[in-house]
Amino acid sequence: MWFVIFAEDHDDSLAKRKQARPAHIKRLEALKEQGRLLVAGPCPAIAEKDPGILGFTGSVVIAEFDTLEQAEQWAHADPYWEAGVYRSAHVKPFNPVLP
């Protein structure tokens, strides 16, 4: 089943995000290689592709896992947690309809 993971950043987490990004991307690449990643990306703090020093407010990942528990475990094992980027994460089942 597909799950949407919405993680919210702590305020002023940009420097920590940049430092932990390579490890974060490596995990996403593994999902992609397994054919289990639908989409992933950050949520800019302003309506610009590059928010500059304002940084990001969180991240969205839509990926396939066997169970909700597996999706939650994967979400909470992200390097951004250890780096102090994320303050919360919400994981919910997702049914892609379009396109």
C-alpha angles and dihedrals in degrees: 000000000000120000132192115220116197114185123185123213129228113247115275094015098139097106092048090046092053092049095050097038098097092057091043092052091047090060092048091049089055090055090047092051089051091052091243101113120091098171141334136181149129128273109234118224089233133029094271130102089231109036092185115204091353088074126184138316098209147311139266124211125177110192142150122255133162094238142011089247091057091049091050092048091049092048094050093048092062116127089235088071093055090045092053096245099121124060098177143004131200120199122193136167113260132200113199110215107163145073 
